[in-house]
Amino acid sequence: MNPEHKSLILHWHNSYYADCLSHATHLTQDPQAAKDLIQDSFVLLARKNLQYLLKVKNPKAFLFRVIRNNYYDVQRKKNRNPAIVAIDDSTMQLADEEEIAMYEMMYQKFQQYSVRLSNKERVIITMKYFGCNYDLIAHVMKIKKGTVGSRLSEIKKKMKAWYREDQGIPEKDCIE
């Protein structure tokens, strides 16, 4: 990387880091993941052609777009192969057939139970499933952020009760 390129990247980093961190934290809901996302995004910028970066008229908006796109890429990669599970930070292993069958059964039960939910409850649980944070769900549903958590908790209790009922498990035998 030539000195002019490095200087531009450092200037953007120093000028917009706090705003980028806020934006990335909003996306990830995790401060450490947000810092990692910003670092990866600046690495991507370092690989870009300097002439391309010099044409940017609004660096802050551009950085937000790079961070958001990078975040979506990471999420897509995580969701690409549900049969791969993390064993530890350095090792990935294919899930065994029994584990895959268990997840398939859980998905079928979820589909079966979700039709018993109200339309609003289905929207909330679907948005959460697709990775929406409480702020976004609250905005879309026109409810308070705390209400989102309460509704998700209520949905979870309902689904657990329906599962216990299907399996013939008495409530007194369950550990909450």
ROTI-646271 format. One record per residue: residue in three letters; residue number from 1; x, y, z of N, C-alpha, C, O in turn. Coordinates in steps of 0.2 Angstrom, whole numbers. Example, Ala and Ser with C-alpha at 12.3 -4.5 7.8 and 13.67 -1.06 7.14 Angstrom:
<r ala	k 1	nx 66	ny -28	nz 39	cax 62	cay -22	caz 39	cx 66	cy -16	cz 39	ox 71	oy -17	oz 42>;
<r ser	k 2	nx 64	ny -11	nz 35	cax 68	cay -5	caz 36	cx 64	cy 0	cz 39	ox 67	oy 6	oz 40>;
//
This chain:
<r met	k 1	nx 4	ny -6	nz 0	cax 0	cay 0	caz 0	cx 5	cy 6	cz 0	ox 9	oy 7	oz 4>;
<r asn	k 2	nx 3	ny 11	nz -4	cax 7	cay 17	caz -5	cx 5	cy 22	cz 1	ox 0	oy 21	oz 4>;
<r pro	k 3	nx 10	ny 26	nz 2	cax 9	cay 31	caz 8	cx 2	cy 35	cz 8	ox -1	oy 36	oz 13>;
<r glu	k 4	nx 0	ny 37	nz 1	cax -6	cay 41	caz 1	cx -12	cy 37	cz 2	ox -17	oy 39	oz 6>;
<r his	k 5	nx -12	ny 30	nz 0	cax -17	cay 26	caz 2	cx -18	cy 25	cz 9	ox -23	oy 25	oz 12>;
<r lys	k 6	nx -12	ny 23	nz 12	cax -12	cay 22	caz 20	cx -14	cy 28	cz 23	ox -18	oy 28	oz 28>;
<r ser	k 7	nx -12	ny 34	nz 21	cax -14	cay 40	caz 24	cx -22	cy 41	cz 24	ox -25	oy 43	oz 29>;
<r leu	k 8	nx -25	ny 40	nz 18	cax -32	cay 40	caz 18	cx -36	cy 36	cz 22	ox -40	oy 38	oz 26>;
<r ile	k 9	nx -34	ny 29	nz 22	cax -37	cay 24	caz 27	cx -36	cy 26	cz 34	ox -41	oy 26	oz 38>;
<r leu	k 10	nx -30	ny 29	nz 36	cax -29	cay 31	caz 43	cx -33	cy 37	cz 45	ox -36	oy 37	oz 50>;
<r his	k 11	nx -34	ny 42	nz 40	cax -38	cay 47	caz 41	cx -45	cy 45	cz 42	ox -49	oy 48	oz 47>;
<r trp	k 12	nx -48	ny 41	nz 38	cax -55	cay 39	caz 39	cx -56	cy 35	cz 45	ox -61	oy 36	oz 49>;
<r his	k 13	nx -51	ny 31	nz 47	cax -51	cay 27	caz 53	cx -52	cy 32	cz 59	ox -56	oy 31	oz 64>;
<r asn	k 14	nx -47	ny 37	nz 59	cax -47	cay 41	caz 65	cx -53	cy 46	cz 65	ox -55	oy 48	oz 71>;
<r ser	k 15	nx -55	ny 48	nz 60	cax -61	cay 53	caz 59	cx -68	cy 49	cz 61	ox -72	oy 52	oz 64>;
<r tyr	k 16	nx -69	ny 43	nz 59	cax -75	cay 40	caz 59	cx -76	cy 34	cz 63	ox -81	oy 30	oz 63>;
<r tyr	k 17	nx -71	ny 32	nz 67	cax -71	cay 26	caz 71	cx -76	cy 25	cz 76	ox -80	oy 20	oz 76>;
<r ala	k 18	nx -78	ny 31	nz 79	cax -83	cay 31	caz 84	cx -90	cy 29	cz 81	ox -94	oy 26	oz 83>;
<r asp	k 19	nx -91	ny 33	nz 76	cax -97	cay 32	caz 72	cx -98	cy 25	cz 69	ox -103	oy 22	oz 69>;
<r cys	k 20	nx -92	ny 23	nz 66	cax -92	cay 16	caz 64	cx -94	cy 11	cz 69	ox -97	oy 6	oz 68>;
<r leu	k 21	nx -91	ny 12	nz 75	cax -92	cay 7	caz 81	cx -99	cy 7	cz 83	ox -102	oy 2	oz 84>;
<r ser	k 22	nx -102	ny 13	nz 83	cax -109	cay 13	caz 85	cx -113	cy 10	cz 80	ox -118	oy 6	oz 81>;
<r his	k 23	nx -112	ny 11	nz 73	cax -116	cay 7	caz 68	cx -115	cy 0	cz 68	ox -120	oy -4	oz 68>;
<r ala	k 24	nx -109	ny -2	nz 69	cax -107	cay -10	caz 69	cx -110	cy -13	cz 75	ox -113	oy -19	oz 75>;
<r thr	k 25	nx -110	ny -9	nz 81	cax -113	cay -12	caz 87	cx -121	cy -13	cz 86	ox -124	oy -18	oz 88>;
<r his	k 26	nx -124	ny -8	nz 83	cax -131	cay -8	caz 82	cx -132	cy -15	cz 77	ox -137	oy -18	oz 78>;
<r leu	k 27	nx -128	ny -16	nz 72	cax -129	cay -22	caz 68	cx -128	cy -28	cz 72	ox -132	oy -33	oz 71>;
<r thr	k 28	nx -123	ny -29	nz 75	cax -121	cay -35	caz 78	cx -123	cy -37	cz 85	ox -124	oy -42	oz 87>;
<r gln	k 29	nx -125	ny -31	nz 89	cax -128	cay -32	caz 96	cx -122	cy -35	cz 100	ox -124	oy -37	oz 106>;
<r asp	k 30	nx -116	ny -34	nz 98	cax -110	cay -37	caz 102	cx -104	cy -32	cz 101	ox -102	oy -32	oz 95>;
<r pro	k 31	nx -102	ny -29	nz 106	cax -96	cay -24	caz 105	cx -90	cy -27	cz 102	ox -87	oy -24	oz 98>;
<r gln	k 32	nx -88	ny -33	nz 105	cax -82	cay -36	caz 102	cx -83	cy -38	cz 95	ox -78	oy -37	oz 91>;
<r ala	k 33	nx -89	ny -41	nz 93	cax -90	cay -43	caz 86	cx -90	cy -36	cz 82	ox -88	oy -36	oz 76>;
<r ala	k 34	nx -92	ny -31	nz 84	cax -93	cay -24	caz 81	cx -85	cy -22	cz 79	ox -84	oy -20	oz 74>;
<r lys	k 35	nx -81	ny -23	nz 84	cax -74	cay -21	caz 83	cx -71	cy -25	cz 78	ox -67	oy -23	oz 73>;
<r asp	k 36	nx -72	ny -32	nz 78	cax -69	cay -36	caz 73	cx -72	cy -35	cz 66	ox -68	oy -35	oz 61>;
<r leu	k 37	nx -79	ny -33	nz 66	cax -82	cay -31	caz 59	cx -78	cy -25	cz 56	ox -77	oy -24	oz 50>;
<r ile	k 38	nx -77	ny -20	nz 61	cax -74	cay -14	caz 58	cx -67	cy -15	cz 56	ox -65	oy -13	oz 50>;
<r gln	k 39	nx -63	ny -19	nz 60	cax -56	cay -21	caz 57	cx -56	cy -24	cz 51	ox -53	oy -23	oz 46>;
<r asp	k 40	nx -61	ny -29	nz 50	cax -61	cay -33	caz 43	cx -63	cy -28	cz 38	ox -61	oy -29	oz 32>;
<r ser	k 41	nx -68	ny -23	nz 39	cax -70	cay -19	caz 34	cx -64	cy -14	cz 32	ox -64	oy -12	oz 26>;
<r phe	k 42	nx -60	ny -12	nz 37	cax -54	cay -8	caz 35	cx -49	cy -12	cz 31	ox -46	oy -9	oz 27>;
<r val	k 43	nx -49	ny -18	nz 33	cax -44	cay -22	caz 29	cx -46	cy -23	cz 21	ox -43	oy -22	oz 17>;
<r leu	k 44	nx -53	ny -23	nz 21	cax -56	cay -23	caz 14	cx -54	cy -17	cz 10	ox -53	oy -17	oz 4>;
<r leu	k 45	nx -55	ny -11	nz 14	cax -54	cay -5	caz 11	cx -46	cy -4	cz 9	ox -45	oy -1	oz 4>;
<r ala	k 46	nx -42	ny -7	nz 13	cax -35	cay -7	caz 11	cx -33	cy -10	cz 5	ox -28	oy -9	oz 1>;
<r arg	k 47	nx -37	ny -15	nz 3	cax -36	cay -19	caz -3	cx -39	cy -15	cz -9	ox -38	oy -17	oz -15>;
<r lys	k 48	nx -43	ny -10	nz -8	cax -47	cay -7	caz -14	cx -42	cy -2	cz -17	ox -37	oy 0	oz -14>;
<r asn	k 49	nx -43	ny -1	nz -23	cax -39	cay 4	caz -27	cx -39	cy 11	cz -25	ox -45	oy 13	oz -23>;
<r leu	k 50	nx -34	ny 14	nz -24	cax -34	cay 21	caz -21	cx -38	cy 26	cz -25	ox -42	oy 30	oz -22>;
<r gln	k 51	nx -38	ny 25	nz -32	cax -42	cay 30	caz -36	cx -49	cy 29	cz -35	ox -53	oy 34	oz -35>;
<r tyr	k 52	nx -51	ny 23	nz -33	cax -58	cay 22	caz -32	cx -60	cy 25	cz -25	ox -65	oy 28	oz -25>;
<r leu	k 53	nx -56	ny 25	nz -20	cax -57	cay 28	caz -14	cx -57	cy 35	cz -14	ox -61	oy 39	oz -10>;
<r leu	k 54	nx -53	ny 38	nz -18	cax -52	cay 45	caz -19	cx -59	cy 48	cz -22	ox -60	oy 54	oz -21>;
<r lys	k 55	nx -63	ny 44	nz -25	cax -69	cay 47	caz -28	cx -75	cy 47	cz -23	ox -80	oy 50	oz -25>;
<r val	k 56	nx -74	ny 44	nz -17	cax -79	cay 44	caz -12	cx -81	cy 51	cz -10	ox -76	oy 55	oz -8>;
<r lys	k 57	nx -87	ny 53	nz -10	cax -89	cay 60	caz -8	cx -91	cy 60	cz -1	ox -90	oy 66	oz 2>;
<r asn	k 58	nx -94	ny 55	nz 2	cax -96	cay 55	caz 9	cx -93	cy 49	cz 12	ox -96	oy 43	oz 12>;
<r pro	k 59	nx -87	ny 50	nz 15	cax -83	cay 44	caz 18	cx -87	cy 40	cz 23	ox -87	oy 34	oz 24>;
<r lys	k 60	nx -91	ny 44	nz 27	cax -94	cay 41	caz 33	cx -100	cy 36	cz 30	ox -100	oy 31	oz 32>;
<r ala	k 61	nx -104	ny 39	nz 26	cax -109	cay 34	caz 22	cx -106	cy 28	cz 19	ox -109	oy 23	oz 19>;
<r phe	k 62	nx -100	ny 30	nz 16	cax -97	cay 24	caz 12	cx -94	cy 19	cz 17	ox -95	oy 13	oz 16>;
<r leu	k 63	nx -91	ny 21	nz 23	cax -89	cay 16	caz 28	cx -95	cy 12	cz 31	ox -94	oy 6	oz 32>;
<r phe	k 64	nx -101	ny 16	nz 32	cax -106	cay 12	caz 34	cx -109	cy 7	cz 30	ox -111	oy 1	oz 32>;
<r arg	k 65	nx -109	ny 9	nz 23	cax -111	cay 4	caz 18	cx -106	cy -2	cz 18	ox -108	oy -8	oz 17>;
<r val	k 66	nx -99	ny -1	nz 18	cax -94	cay -6	caz 18	cx -95	cy -11	cz 24	ox -95	oy -17	oz 24>;
<r ile	k 67	nx -96	ny -8	nz 30	cax -97	cay -12	caz 36	cx -104	cy -16	cz 36	ox -104	oy -22	oz 37>;
<r arg	k 68	nx -109	ny -13	nz 33	cax -116	cay -16	caz 33	cx -115	cy -22	cz 28	ox -117	oy -28	oz 29>;
<r asn	k 69	nx -112	ny -21	nz 22	cax -111	cay -26	caz 17	cx -107	cy -32	cz 20	ox -108	oy -38	oz 19>;
<r asn	k 70	nx -101	ny -30	nz 23	cax -97	cay -35	caz 26	cx -101	cy -39	cz 32	ox -100	oy -45	oz 32>;
<r tyr	k 71	nx -105	ny -36	nz 36	cax -109	cay -39	caz 41	cx -114	cy -44	cz 37	ox -114	oy -50	oz 39>;
<r tyr	k 72	nx -117	ny -42	nz 32	cax -122	cay -47	caz 28	cx -118	cy -52	cz 25	ox -120	oy -58	oz 25>;
<r asp	k 73	nx -112	ny -51	nz 23	cax -108	cay -57	caz 20	cx -106	cy -62	cz 25	ox -107	oy -68	oz 24>;
<r val	k 74	nx -104	ny -59	nz 31	cax -103	cay -64	caz 37	cx -109	cy -68	cz 39	ox -108	oy -74	oz 40>;
<r gln	k 75	nx -115	ny -65	nz 39	cax -121	cay -68	caz 41	cx -123	cy -73	cz 36	ox -125	oy -79	oz 38>;
<r arg	k 76	nx -122	ny -72	nz 29	cax -123	cay -77	caz 24	cx -119	cy -83	cz 24	ox -121	oy -88	oz 24>;
<r lys	k 77	nx -112	ny -81	nz 26	cax -108	cay -87	caz 26	cx -109	cy -92	cz 32	ox -109	oy -98	oz 32>;
<r lys	k 78	nx -111	ny -89	nz 38	cax -113	cay -93	caz 44	cx -119	cy -97	cz 42	ox -120	oy -103	oz 44>;
<r asn	k 79	nx -124	ny -94	nz 38	cax -130	cay -98	caz 37	cx -130	cy -103	cz 31	ox -135	oy -106	oz 29>;
<r arg	k 80	nx -125	ny -103	nz 27	cax -124	cay -107	caz 21	cx -125	cy -114	cz 22	ox -128	oy -117	oz 18>;
<r asn	k 81	nx -121	ny -117	nz 27	cax -122	cay -124	caz 28	cx -123	cy -126	cz 35	ox -119	oy -126	oz 40>;
<r pro	k 82	nx -130	ny -127	nz 37	cax -132	cay -128	caz 44	cx -129	cy -134	cz 46	ox -130	oy -136	oz 52>;
<r ala	k 83	nx -126	ny -139	nz 42	cax -124	cay -145	caz 45	cx -117	cy -145	cz 47	ox -114	oy -150	oz 50>;
<r ile	k 84	nx -114	ny -139	nz 47	cax -107	cay -138	caz 50	cx -108	cy -134	cz 57	ox -111	oy -129	oz 57>;
<r val	k 85	nx -105	ny -137	nz 62	cax -105	cay -134	caz 69	cx -98	cy -133	cz 71	ox -93	oy -137	oz 69>;
<r ala	k 86	nx -97	ny -128	nz 75	cax -91	cay -126	caz 78	cx -89	cy -131	cz 84	ox -94	oy -132	oz 88>;
<r ile	k 87	nx -83	ny -134	nz 84	cax -81	cay -138	caz 90	cx -77	cy -133	cz 94	ox -78	oy -133	oz 100>;
<r asp	k 88	nx -73	ny -129	nz 91	cax -69	cay -124	caz 95	cx -67	cy -119	cz 90	ox -69	oy -120	oz 84>;
<r asp	k 89	nx -63	ny -114	nz 92	cax -62	cay -109	caz 87	cx -58	cy -111	cz 81	ox -58	oy -108	oz 76>;
<r ser	k 90	nx -54	ny -116	nz 82	cax -50	cay -118	caz 76	cx -52	cy -124	cz 72	ox -49	oy -126	oz 67>;
<r thr	k 91	nx -57	ny -128	nz 75	cax -59	cay -134	caz 72	cx -67	cy -133	cz 70	ox -71	oy -131	oz 73>;
<r met	k 92	nx -68	ny -136	nz 63	cax -75	cay -136	caz 61	cx -76	cy -144	cz 60	ox -72	oy -147	oz 57>;
<r gln	k 93	nx -82	ny -146	nz 61	cax -84	cay -153	caz 60	cx -91	cy -154	cz 57	ox -95	oy -150	oz 60>;
<r leu	k 94	nx -92	ny -158	nz 53	cax -99	cay -159	caz 51	cx -103	cy -162	cz 56	ox -100	oy -167	oz 60>;
<r ala	k 95	nx -109	ny -160	nz 57	cax -113	cay -163	caz 62	cx -115	cy -170	cz 60	ox -115	oy -172	oz 54>;
<r asp	k 96	nx -116	ny -174	nz 65	cax -118	cay -181	caz 63	cx -125	cy -182	cz 61	ox -129	oy -177	oz 62>;
<r glu	k 97	nx -127	ny -187	nz 58	cax -134	cay -188	caz 56	cx -139	cy -187	cz 61	ox -144	oy -185	oz 60>;
<r glu	k 98	nx -138	ny -190	nz 67	cax -142	cay -189	caz 73	cx -144	cy -182	cz 74	ox -149	oy -180	oz 76>;
<r glu	k 99	nx -138	ny -178	nz 74	cax -139	cay -171	caz 76	cx -143	cy -167	cz 71	ox -147	oy -163	oz 72>;
<r ile	k 100	nx -142	ny -169	nz 64	cax -146	cay -166	caz 59	cx -153	cy -168	cz 59	ox -157	oy -163	oz 58>;
<r ala	k 101	nx -154	ny -174	nz 61	cax -161	cay -176	caz 62	cx -165	cy -173	cz 67	ox -171	oy -171	oz 67>;
<r met	k 102	nx -161	ny -171	nz 73	cax -164	cay -168	caz 78	cx -166	cy -161	cz 76	ox -171	oy -158	oz 78>;
<r tyr	k 103	nx -161	ny -157	nz 73	cax -163	cay -150	caz 70	cx -169	cy -150	cz 66	ox -173	oy -146	oz 66>;
<r glu	k 104	nx -169	ny -155	nz 61	cax -175	cay -156	caz 57	cx -181	cy -157	cz 60	ox -186	oy -154	oz 59>;
<r met	k 105	nx -181	ny -161	nz 66	cax -187	cay -162	caz 70	cx -189	cy -156	cz 73	ox -195	oy -154	oz 74>;
<r met	k 106	nx -184	ny -152	nz 76	cax -186	cay -146	caz 79	cx -189	cy -141	cz 74	ox -193	oy -137	oz 76>;
<r tyr	k 107	nx -186	ny -140	nz 68	cax -189	cay -136	caz 63	cx -196	cy -138	cz 62	ox -201	oy -133	oz 61>;
<r gln	k 108	nx -198	ny -144	nz 61	cax -205	cay -146	caz 60	cx -209	cy -145	cz 65	ox -215	oy -142	oz 64>;
<r lys	k 109	nx -207	ny -145	nz 71	cax -211	cay -144	caz 77	cx -212	cy -136	cz 77	ox -218	oy -134	oz 79>;
<r phe	k 110	nx -207	ny -132	nz 76	cax -208	cay -125	caz 75	cx -213	cy -123	cz 70	ox -217	oy -119	oz 72>;
<r gln	k 111	nx -213	ny -126	nz 64	cax -218	cay -125	caz 59	cx -225	cy -126	cz 62	ox -230	oy -123	oz 61>;
<r gln	k 112	nx -225	ny -132	nz 65	cax -232	cay -135	caz 68	cx -235	cy -130	cz 73	ox -240	oy -128	oz 73>;
<r tyr	k 113	nx -230	ny -127	nz 77	cax -233	cay -123	caz 83	cx -234	cy -116	cz 80	ox -238	oy -112	oz 83>;
<r ser	k 114	nx -230	ny -114	nz 76	cax -230	cay -107	caz 74	cx -237	cy -105	cz 71	ox -239	oy -99	oz 71>;
<r val	k 115	nx -241	ny -110	nz 68	cax -247	cay -108	caz 65	cx -252	cy -107	cz 71	ox -258	oy -104	oz 70>;
<r arg	k 116	nx -250	ny -109	nz 77	cax -255	cay -108	caz 83	cx -254	cy -101	cz 86	ox -258	oy -99	oz 90>;
<r leu	k 117	nx -249	ny -98	nz 84	cax -247	cay -91	caz 86	cx -251	cy -86	cz 82	ox -254	oy -87	oz 77>;
<r ser	k 118	nx -252	ny -80	nz 86	cax -256	cay -75	caz 82	cx -251	cy -72	cz 77	ox -245	oy -73	oz 76>;
<r asn	k 119	nx -254	ny -68	nz 72	cax -250	cay -65	caz 67	cx -245	cy -61	cz 69	ox -239	oy -61	oz 67>;
<r lys	k 120	nx -246	ny -57	nz 74	cax -241	cay -52	caz 77	cx -235	cy -57	cz 80	ox -229	oy -55	oz 79>;
<r glu	k 121	nx -237	ny -62	nz 84	cax -232	cay -66	caz 87	cx -228	cy -69	cz 81	ox -222	oy -70	oz 82>;
<r arg	k 122	nx -231	ny -72	nz 76	cax -227	cay -75	caz 70	cx -222	cy -70	cz 67	ox -217	oy -72	oz 66>;
<r val	k 123	nx -224	ny -63	nz 67	cax -220	cay -58	caz 64	cx -214	cy -57	cz 68	ox -208	oy -57	oz 66>;
<r ile	k 124	nx -215	ny -57	nz 75	cax -210	cay -56	caz 80	cx -205	cy -61	cz 79	ox -199	oy -60	oz 79>;
<r ile	k 125	nx -207	ny -67	nz 80	cax -203	cay -73	caz 80	cx -199	cy -74	cz 73	ox -193	oy -76	oz 73>;
<r thr	k 126	nx -202	ny -73	nz 68	cax -199	cay -73	caz 61	cx -194	cy -68	cz 61	ox -188	oy -69	oz 58>;
<r met	k 127	nx -195	ny -62	nz 63	cax -190	cay -56	caz 62	cx -184	cy -58	cz 67	ox -178	oy -57	oz 65>;
<r lys	k 128	nx -185	ny -61	nz 73	cax -180	cay -63	caz 77	cx -176	cy -68	cz 74	ox -170	oy -68	oz 74>;
<r tyr	k 129	nx -179	ny -73	nz 71	cax -176	cay -79	caz 68	cx -171	cy -76	cz 62	ox -166	oy -79	oz 61>;
<r phe	k 130	nx -173	ny -71	nz 58	cax -169	cay -69	caz 53	cx -164	cy -64	cz 55	ox -161	oy -60	oz 51>;
<r gly	k 131	nx -163	ny -63	nz 62	cax -158	cay -59	caz 64	cx -159	cy -52	cz 66	ox -155	oy -48	oz 67>;
<r cys	k 132	nx -165	ny -50	nz 66	cax -167	cay -43	caz 67	cx -166	cy -42	cz 75	ox -168	oy -46	oz 79>;
<r asn	k 133	nx -164	ny -36	nz 76	cax -163	cay -34	caz 83	cx -169	cy -32	cz 86	ox -174	oy -30	oz 83>;
<r tyr	k 134	nx -169	ny -31	nz 93	cax -175	cay -29	caz 96	cx -178	cy -22	cz 94	ox -184	oy -20	oz 93>;
<r asp	k 135	nx -173	ny -17	nz 93	cax -175	cay -10	caz 90	cx -178	cy -11	cz 84	ox -184	oy -7	oz 83>;
<r leu	k 136	nx -176	ny -15	nz 79	cax -179	cay -15	caz 73	cx -186	cy -18	cz 73	ox -191	oy -16	oz 70>;
<r ile	k 137	nx -187	ny -24	nz 77	cax -193	cay -27	caz 78	cx -198	cy -22	cz 81	ox -204	oy -22	oz 79>;
<r ala	k 138	nx -196	ny -18	nz 86	cax -200	cay -14	caz 90	cx -203	cy -8	cz 85	ox -208	oy -6	oz 85>;
<r his	k 139	nx -198	ny -6	nz 81	cax -200	cay -1	caz 76	cx -205	cy -3	cz 71	ox -210	oy 0	oz 70>;
<r val	k 140	nx -204	ny -9	nz 68	cax -209	cay -12	caz 63	cx -215	cy -13	cz 66	ox -221	oy -12	oz 63>;
<r met	k 141	nx -215	ny -16	nz 72	cax -221	cay -18	caz 76	cx -225	cy -12	cz 79	ox -231	oy -13	oz 82>;
<r lys	k 142	nx -221	ny -7	nz 80	cax -224	cay -1	caz 83	cx -226	cy -2	cz 91	ox -231	oy -1	oz 93>;
<r ile	k 143	nx -221	ny -6	nz 94	cax -221	cay -7	caz 101	cx -214	cy -5	cz 104	ox -210	oy -4	oz 101>;
<r lys	k 144	nx -214	ny -5	nz 111	cax -208	cay -4	caz 114	cx -203	cy -9	cz 114	ox -205	oy -15	oz 113>;
<r lys	k 145	nx -197	ny -8	nz 114	cax -191	cay -13	caz 114	cx -192	cy -18	cz 119	ox -191	oy -24	oz 118>;
<r gly	k 146	nx -194	ny -16	nz 126	cax -195	cay -21	caz 131	cx -201	cy -25	cz 130	ox -200	oy -31	oz 132>;
<r thr	k 147	nx -206	ny -23	nz 126	cax -211	cay -27	caz 124	cx -209	cy -33	cz 120	ox -212	oy -38	oz 120>;
<r val	k 148	nx -204	ny -31	nz 115	cax -202	cay -37	caz 111	cx -199	cy -42	cz 115	ox -201	oy -48	oz 113>;
<r gly	k 149	nx -195	ny -41	nz 120	cax -192	cay -46	caz 124	cx -198	cy -50	cz 128	ox -197	oy -56	oz 128>;
<r ser	k 150	nx -202	ny -46	nz 130	cax -208	cay -50	caz 134	cx -212	cy -54	cz 129	ox -213	oy -60	oz 131>;
<r arg	k 151	nx -213	ny -52	nz 123	cax -217	cay -56	caz 118	cx -213	cy -62	cz 116	ox -216	oy -68	oz 116>;
<r leu	k 152	nx -207	ny -61	nz 115	cax -203	cay -67	caz 113	cx -202	cy -72	cz 119	ox -203	oy -78	oz 118>;
<r ser	k 153	nx -202	ny -70	nz 125	cax -202	cay -74	caz 131	cx -209	cy -78	cz 132	ox -209	oy -84	oz 133>;
<r glu	k 154	nx -214	ny -74	nz 130	cax -221	cay -77	caz 130	cx -222	cy -83	cz 125	ox -224	oy -88	oz 126>;
<r ile	k 155	nx -219	ny -81	nz 119	cax -219	cay -86	caz 113	cx -215	cy -92	cz 115	ox -218	oy -98	oz 114>;
<r lys	k 156	nx -210	ny -91	nz 118	cax -205	cay -97	caz 120	cx -209	cy -101	cz 125	ox -209	oy -107	oz 125>;
<r lys	k 157	nx -212	ny -98	nz 130	cax -216	cay -102	caz 135	cx -222	cy -106	cz 132	ox -223	oy -112	oz 133>;
<r lys	k 158	nx -225	ny -103	nz 127	cax -231	cay -106	caz 124	cx -228	cy -112	cz 120	ox -231	oy -118	oz 120>;
<r met	k 159	nx -223	ny -111	nz 116	cax -220	cay -117	caz 112	cx -218	cy -122	cz 116	ox -218	oy -128	oz 115>;
<r lys	k 160	nx -215	ny -121	nz 122	cax -212	cay -126	caz 127	cx -218	cy -130	cz 129	ox -218	oy -136	oz 130>;
<r ala	k 161	nx -223	ny -126	nz 131	cax -229	cay -130	caz 134	cx -233	cy -134	cz 129	ox -235	oy -140	oz 130>;
<r trp	k 162	nx -233	ny -132	nz 122	cax -236	cay -136	caz 117	cx -231	cy -142	cz 116	ox -234	oy -148	oz 115>;
<r tyr	k 163	nx -225	ny -141	nz 116	cax -220	cay -147	caz 115	cx -221	cy -152	cz 121	ox -222	oy -158	oz 120>;
<r arg	k 164	nx -222	ny -150	nz 127	cax -223	cay -154	caz 133	cx -229	cy -158	cz 132	ox -230	oy -164	oz 133>;
<r glu	k 165	nx -234	ny -154	nz 130	cax -241	cay -157	caz 129	cx -240	cy -163	cz 124	ox -243	oy -168	oz 125>;
<r asp	k 166	nx -237	ny -162	nz 118	cax -236	cay -167	caz 113	cx -232	cy -173	cz 115	ox -234	oy -178	oz 113>;
<r gln	k 167	nx -227	ny -171	nz 119	cax -223	cay -177	caz 122	cx -226	cy -180	cz 128	ox -223	oy -185	oz 130>;
<r gly	k 168	nx -231	ny -178	nz 130	cax -234	cay -181	caz 137	cx -230	cy -180	cz 143	ox -230	oy -184	oz 147>;
<r ile	k 169	nx -226	ny -174	nz 143	cax -222	cay -173	caz 149	cx -226	cy -168	cz 154	ox -228	oy -163	oz 152>;
<r pro	k 170	nx -227	ny -171	nz 160	cax -230	cay -167	caz 165	cx -226	cy -160	cz 166	ox -220	oy -161	oz 166>;
<r glu	k 171	nx -230	ny -155	nz 167	cax -226	cay -148	caz 169	cx -222	cy -149	cz 175	ox -216	oy -146	oz 175>;
<r lys	k 172	nx -224	ny -153	nz 180	cax -220	cay -153	caz 186	cx -213	cy -157	cz 185	ox -208	oy -156	oz 189>;
<r asp	k 173	nx -212	ny -161	nz 179	cax -206	cay -164	caz 178	cx -201	cy -160	cz 174	ox -196	oy -162	oz 172>;
<r cys	k 174	nx -203	ny -154	nz 172	cax -199	cay -150	caz 168	cx -195	cy -145	cz 172	ox -197	oy -142	oz 177>;
<r ile	k 175	nx -189	ny -144	nz 170	cax -184	cay -139	caz 173	cx -184	cy -133	cz 168	ox -183	oy -133	oz 162>;
<r glu	k 176	nx -185	ny -127	nz 171	cax -186	cay -121	caz 168	cx -179	cy -117	cz 168	ox -178	oy -112	oz 166>;
//
